[in-house]
Amino acid sequence: MTKLSRLFSGKRKWFILGAGIAIAAAAFLIIRQNIVSHSFYTVKRIDFEKLIETKGEVQGKTSINIVLPDIFKDQELRIYELQIKDMVAEGTIVKKDDWVATLDAGRINQLIQSNREEMERYLAEVNDARIDSAIELTRLRQGIKEMTFNLEYKKIDLEQSRFESPAYQRRAKAAYNQTLRQIEKQKRDYELRKMGLEMRTKREEARYNYTANIDKKLQEALTSTRVIAPADGMIIYARSWGRRKIRVGDQVSPWQPAIATLPDLSQLVSETYVQEIDVAKISQGDSVRIAVDAVPGHSFKGTIVNIANVGQELAGFDGKVFRVLIDLADVDKKLKPAMTTTNLIILEKIPAQLTIPRTCLFAENGVPYVYVKQSGKVWKKAVKTGPENDEMVVVTEGLAEREKILLHEPENIDEIPFLAQE
């Protein structure tokens, strides 16, 4: 029994060892088969697309801008910029007249204090001018009144002079005429002085009224530092000239008044920028495939609806870029403003073209080639190429459909010769 047990035990060990070797060999073949299958690309005909790829952002096609209130555009206030002290969180749904942002009122309070000091000074000058005018005109009227009484005496003296000598009559008449001329002169002086005093009073009143009007405007500006929503909607922060989003601590001014927007979510577009060298290749109506980073695995159809006429310089781009708006054909509830998009603008669609990945194509002395495997050996094979995009390239000569080519360069590439062309 002991020898028999040993015999069976030995056979079992060899059986287990053999099974293990068989399994390892099968695994190796499977892994090798997978490696080989992933090392080659089968040439095939597909509809080739010439593309331009750009990054963009989902926006409302139309939107209501929330900007610096109009009162701050009044140059008489001398308020050239204001700092944003606080803002509602981006993406917040607001109702009309809800709070959106608070602007720093420090500069306005300083202007109010300074202006009110001027108001008090001008008001005092107005009162002084009115009092001075009343006193001086009263004095002048009193002088005219006294001179009028004196004229009455001169008139009586003139009437009584008819009983006197001719010389006395002439003196009485001369005195009467002189007093009459003095009264007329005092009346003219009175009118002139009255006009002067009125002009002085009006000038002081104008200064006071100006400062009073400025005070009213400053009070309105102080109230306007609380920025409110002009309509219902979702808050999306505006962008500065450098395309960076506005944030707390930034400055807004009459020349850069944007604070936020309320986009219309029923009509969405992808806002993107195309470089100057590519903008001539696109036109309105071109089709676009749009991928949204926040909605993976889903592609949206789009159409170019607007191309800016004038380029601009933006951070992150070499040279000028042109703003392009792409209409999204599908409105998905998952799409929200400010989501990042990848836009593939289709410049041309060529049906049934032999195409290969760009990674399969190499070049030597300006001659493009690929690696093929024939008769168990790897060869370089020259090809002629046509249009290409970021991923694929059209092969016009040198390859046939279903021919297999290497995806990557093999080892010892210097020793691999070119395959003779038939």
C-alpha positions in Angstrom: 0.0 0.0 0.0 2.8 2.4 0.8 4.5 1.9 -2.6 1.1 2.3 -4.4 0.4 5.5 -2.5 3.7 6.9 -3.5 3.1 6.0 -7.1 -0.2 7.8 -7.2 1.3 10.8 -5.3 4.1 11.1 -7.9 1.7 10.9 -10.8 -0.5 13.6 -9.2 2.5 15.9 -8.9 3.4 15.5 -12.5 -0.2 16.0 -13.5 -0.5 19.2 -11.5 2.9 20.5 -12.9 1.8 19.7 -16.5 -1.5 21.4 -16.0 0.2 24.5 -14.6 2.6 24.6 -17.6 -0.4 24.3 -20.0 -2.3 27.1 -18.3 0.8 29.4 -18.3 1.3 28.7 -22.0 -2.3 29.4 -22.8 -2.1 32.6 -20.8 1.0 33.6 -22.6 -0.6 33.0 -26.0 -3.7 35.0 -25.0 -1.6 37.9 -23.8 0.7 37.7 -26.9 -2.4 37.6 -29.1 -3.8 40.7 -27.4 -0.5 42.5 -27.6 -0.2 41.6 -31.3 -3.8 42.6 -32.0 -3.2 45.9 -30.3 0.1 46.5 -32.1 -1.4 46.7 -35.6 -4.0 48.9 -37.3 -6.1 47.7 -40.1 -6.4 50.2 -42.9 -10.0 50.9 -43.8 -12.2 53.4 -45.6 -14.1 55.9 -43.5 -15.7 59.3 -44.1 -12.8 61.6 -43.4 -13.4 65.0 -41.8 -11.1 68.0 -41.8 -11.5 69.6 -38.4 -10.5 72.6 -36.3 -10.6 71.9 -32.6 -11.2 74.8 -30.1 -12.1 75.1 -26.5 -15.2 77.1 -25.5 -17.8 77.7 -22.9 -21.6 77.3 -22.8 -23.4 80.6 -22.8 -26.9 81.9 -23.3 -27.5 83.0 -26.8 -29.1 86.1 -25.4 -28.6 87.5 -21.9 -29.4 90.4 -19.7 -26.3 92.2 -18.5 -25.9 93.3 -14.9 -23.7 96.4 -15.1 -22.5 99.3 -13.0 -25.6 101.5 -12.5 -26.0 104.5 -14.9 -25.6 107.0 -12.1 -21.8 106.2 -12.0 -21.5 107.3 -15.6 -22.2 110.9 -14.6 -18.8 112.6 -14.9 -19.8 115.4 -12.5 -19.5 112.8 -9.7 -15.8 112.1 -10.4 -16.3 108.4 -9.6 -14.0 106.6 -12.0 -13.9 103.1 -10.5 -15.5 101.1 -7.6 -14.3 97.9 -5.9 -16.6 94.9 -5.6 -16.9 94.1 -1.9 -19.2 91.2 -2.1 -21.1 89.1 -4.7 -23.8 86.5 -4.8 -22.4 83.0 -5.6 -22.2 82.2 -9.3 -25.0 79.9 -10.4 -27.5 81.3 -7.9 -31.0 81.6 -9.1 -32.3 85.1 -8.4 -35.5 87.0 -8.7 -36.0 90.5 -10.0 -34.7 93.1 -7.5 -32.7 90.5 -5.5 -29.3 91.5 -4.3 -26.4 90.7 -6.6 -23.4 92.6 -5.5 -22.2 95.3 -3.1 -19.8 98.0 -4.2 -17.4 99.9 -2.0 -19.0 103.1 -0.8 -15.9 104.6 0.8 -15.1 107.0 -2.0 -18.8 108.1 -2.2 -19.0 108.9 1.5 -15.9 111.0 1.2 -17.4 112.9 -1.7 -20.7 113.4 0.2 -18.8 114.9 3.2 -16.7 117.2 1.0 -19.7 118.3 -1.1 -21.8 119.1 2.0 -19.1 121.3 3.4 -19.2 123.2 0.1 -23.0 123.3 0.3 -22.9 124.9 3.7 -20.4 127.5 2.5 -22.4 128.4 -0.6 -25.6 128.6 1.4 -24.0 131.1 3.7 -22.8 133.1 0.8 -26.3 133.0 -0.7 -27.8 134.4 2.5 -25.1 137.0 2.7 -25.7 138.1 -0.9 -29.5 138.4 -0.2 -29.0 140.4 3.0 -26.4 142.7 1.3 -28.7 143.2 -1.6 -31.7 144.0 0.6 -29.7 146.5 2.7 -28.1 148.3 -0.2 -31.2 148.5 -2.3 -33.2 149.9 0.7 -30.5 152.6 1.2 -30.6 153.5 -2.5 -34.4 153.7 -2.5 -34.3 155.9 0.6 -31.9 158.2 -1.2 -34.3 158.5 -4.2 -37.2 159.1 -1.9 -35.3 161.9 -0.1 -34.2 163.4 -3.4 -37.9 163.3 -4.5 -39.0 165.3 -1.5 -36.2 167.8 -2.2 -37.5 168.1 -5.8 -40.9 169.1 -4.4 -39.3 172.0 -2.5 -37.4 173.0 -5.6 -40.7 173.0 -7.5 -42.4 175.2 -5.0 -39.5 177.6 -5.0 -39.6 177.7 -8.8 -43.3 178.6 -8.7 -42.8 181.4 -6.2 -39.9 182.8 -8.2 -42.2 184.4 -10.7 -42.6 187.2 -8.2 -38.8 187.6 -8.0 -36.3 189.1 -10.4 -35.4 187.3 -13.6 -32.0 186.3 -12.2 -33.6 184.6 -9.2 -36.1 182.8 -11.5 -33.2 181.5 -13.6 -31.4 180.2 -10.4 -34.6 178.5 -9.1 -35.2 176.9 -12.5 -31.6 175.7 -12.7 -31.8 174.2 -9.1 -35.0 172.4 -10.0 -33.5 170.9 -13.2 -30.4 169.8 -11.4 -32.4 168.0 -8.7 -34.5 166.4 -11.4 -31.3 165.1 -13.2 -29.9 163.8 -9.9 -33.1 161.9 -9.2 -33.0 160.3 -12.7 -29.3 159.4 -12.2 -30.1 157.8 -8.8 -32.8 155.8 -10.4 -30.5 154.6 -13.2 -27.8 153.8 -10.6 -30.4 151.9 -8.5 -31.4 149.8 -11.5 -27.8 149.0 -12.4 -27.0 148.2 -8.8 -30.1 146.1 -8.5 -29.0 144.1 -11.6 -25.5 143.6 -10.1 -26.8 142.4 -6.8 -29.2 140.1 -8.5 -26.4 138.6 -10.6 -24.3 138.1 -7.5 -27.2 136.4 -5.7 -28.0 134.2 -8.7 -24.3 133.2 -9.0 -24.2 132.2 -5.3 -27.5 130.4 -5.7 -26.2 128.6 -8.8 -23.2 127.3 -6.8 -25.4 126.2 -4.0 -27.9 124.5 -6.4 -25.1 122.7 -8.1 -23.7 121.3 -4.9 -27.3 120.4 -3.8 -27.8 118.6 -7.1 -24.5 116.8 -6.7 -25.6 115.8 -3.2 -28.7 114.3 -4.6 -26.8 112.4 -7.2 -24.3 111.1 -4.6 -27.2 109.9 -2.4 -28.5 108.0 -5.4 -25.0 106.6 -6.1 -24.7 105.5 -2.4 -28.0 103.6 -2.8 -26.8 102.2 -6.1 -23.8 100.5 -4.5 -26.3 97.7 -3.7 -26.6 96.2 -7.2 -29.8 94.3 -7.8 -31.0 91.9 -10.5 -33.0 93.5 -13.3 -34.9 90.3 -14.0 -35.2 86.6 -12.9 -32.4 84.2 -13.9 -29.2 82.5 -13.0 -26.2 84.6 -12.1 -23.1 84.1 -14.3 -20.1 86.3 -13.5 -19.0 88.6 -16.3 -15.5 88.5 -17.7 -12.8 91.1 -17.7 -10.8 92.2 -20.7 -8.4 89.3 -20.1 -11.3 86.8 -20.2 -10.8 86.2 -16.5 -14.1 86.1 -14.5 -15.0 89.0 -12.3 -14.5 88.3 -8.6 -14.7 90.0 -5.2 -12.0 92.7 -5.0 -12.0 93.6 -8.7 -12.7 97.1 -9.9 -15.6 98.1 -12.2 -15.9 101.4 -14.0 -17.9 103.2 -16.6 -15.5 101.9 -19.2 -15.7 98.3 -17.9 -19.1 98.2 -16.2 -20.0 94.4 -16.5 -20.6 92.6 -13.2 -22.7 89.6 -14.2 -25.2 88.3 -16.7 -28.5 86.5 -16.7 -28.4 84.1 -19.7 -31.5 82.8 -21.4 -31.2 79.1 -20.8 -33.7 78.2 -23.4 -31.2 79.0 -26.2 -27.6 78.0 -25.6 -24.4 78.6 -27.6 -20.8 77.6 -27.2 -18.6 80.7 -27.2 -15.2 80.0 -28.5 -12.2 81.7 -30.1 -10.5 80.8 -33.4 -7.0 81.8 -34.2 -6.2 84.2 -36.9 -4.6 81.6 -39.1 -7.8 79.4 -39.1 -10.6 82.0 -39.1 -10.5 82.2 -42.9 -11.2 78.5 -43.1 -14.6 78.7 -41.4 -17.9 80.3 -42.3 -21.4 80.7 -40.9 -23.4 77.6 -41.2 -20.5 75.2 -40.7 -21.4 72.1 -38.7 -19.8 71.5 -35.3 -19.6 68.5 -32.9 -19.5 69.7 -29.4 -18.4 67.7 -26.3 -19.1 69.1 -22.9 -16.6 68.2 -20.2 -19.4 68.0 -17.5 -21.5 65.6 -19.7 -19.0 62.9 -20.7 -19.9 60.4 -23.4 -22.4 62.7 -25.1 -21.9 64.7 -28.3 -24.0 67.7 -29.2 -24.6 69.1 -32.7 -24.0 72.7 -33.4 -23.8 75.3 -36.2 -21.7 78.4 -36.4 -24.0 81.4 -36.3 -21.6 84.3 -35.8 -17.9 85.1 -36.5 -16.5 88.4 -35.2 -15.3 90.8 -37.8 -12.4 92.1 -35.7 -9.8 90.0 -33.9 -8.6 90.6 -30.4 -5.6 89.7 -28.3 -6.4 87.4 -25.3 -4.2 85.8 -22.7 -3.3 82.2 -23.5 -3.3 82.7 -27.3 -0.4 83.4 -29.7 -1.6 86.2 -31.9 -5.1 87.5 -32.5 -8.2 85.4 -32.1 -11.8 85.9 -33.4 -14.9 85.3 -31.2 -17.2 82.6 -32.7 -20.7 81.6 -31.5 -21.9 78.1 -32.1 -25.6 77.4 -31.8 -26.4 74.2 -29.9 -29.1 72.3 -31.7 -30.0 70.2 -28.7 -31.0 71.9 -25.4 -30.2 69.5 -22.6 -31.2 70.2 -19.0 -27.8 69.0 -18.0 -26.2 71.9 -19.8 -25.4 75.0 -17.7 -23.7 78.3 -18.5 -20.0 78.4 -18.1 -19.5 74.7 -18.7 -16.3 74.0 -20.7 -16.8 72.6 -24.3 -14.6 71.0 -26.9 -15.7 72.1 -30.4 -14.8 70.2 -33.5 -15.6 72.5 -36.4 -16.1 70.4 -39.6 -14.3 72.2 -42.5 -14.8 69.4 -45.0 -16.3 65.9 -45.2 -14.7 63.5 -47.7 -16.5 60.1 -48.0 -14.8 56.7 -48.2 -11.2 57.6 -47.7 -8.3 55.3 -46.8 -7.2 56.6 -43.4 -4.7 55.7 -40.8 -3.9 57.2 -37.4 -1.3 59.9 -37.4 0.8 57.8 -34.9 1.3 55.2 -37.7 2.9 57.7 -40.1 6.6 58.5 -40.1 9.0 60.3 -42.4 12.6 60.0 -43.7 14.2 62.6 -45.9 10.8 64.1 -46.5 9.3 60.8 -47.6 6.3 59.6 -45.5 6.2 55.9 -44.8 4.5 53.3 -42.5 5.7 50.0 -41.1 4.1 46.8 -42.6 4.7 43.2 -41.8 5.1 40.8 -44.8 6.5 37.3 -44.9 7.2 37.4 -41.2 9.4 40.5 -41.5 8.8 44.2 -40.8 9.3 46.7 -43.7 9.1 50.4 -44.3 6.6 51.2 -47.0 6.5 54.6 -48.6 3.1 56.2 -49.0 1.5 59.4 -50.3 -0.8 61.3 -48.0 -3.7 63.7 -48.4 -5.8 65.8 -46.0 -5.3 65.2 -42.3 -6.8 66.3 -39.0 -5.6 66.0 -35.4 -6.1 62.2 -35.3 -6.2 60.7 -38.8 -4.5 61.2 -42.1 -5.7 60.2 -45.6 -3.5 57.9 -47.6 -3.8 58.3 -51.4 -1.1 55.8 -52.5 0.9 53.0 -51.1 -1.7 51.1 -49.0 -4.7 48.9 -49.6 -7.9 48.4 -47.6 -7.5 45.8 -44.8 -3.7 46.0 -44.9 -2.2 45.9 -41.5 0.4 48.5 -40.3 2.2 48.9 -37.1 0.9 51.5 -34.6 4.3 52.3 -33.3 7.9 52.2 -34.4 9.6 48.8 -33.9 13.0 48.2 -32.4 16.2 48.6 -34.6 14.5 51.0 -37.0 17.8 51.8 -38.7 18.1 48.2 -39.9 14.6 48.1 -41.4 14.7 48.6 -45.2 12.0 50.0 -47.5 9.8 47.5 -49.2 10.3 47.6 -53.0 7.2 49.0 -54.8 5.5 46.7 -57.2 
